[in-house]
Amino acid sequence: MAERISCAQAGRYGYSWLSVTELADFNYEQTFTNQRREPPEDVTYREFLGDRYFVHLAVLNALSADNDVRVLFCFQG
């Protein structure tokens, strides 16, 4: 993680990660209000993320026999 942060470009911040187990254990049937729609509408995380997300999650889960796969992310301002 420290190596990734040291290579960071200007404007990137808030580096963190989630394990594949954390991603797999999330309740994707929860709803939230999608403010990007006009009018805003309630959707599940599963609907919002779409099928491709879950295909990729299954691949990551197959790689994570010892829960040692993590997804690194950051925000850009």
Secondary structure as UniProt FT lines:
FT   HELIX           2..6
FT   TURN            10..11
FT   STRAND          12..19
FT   HELIX           20..25
FT   TURN            28..29
FT   STRAND          31..34
FT   TURN            35..36
FT   STRAND          41..44
FT   HELIX           45..63
FT   TURN            65..66
FT   STRAND          70..76
//
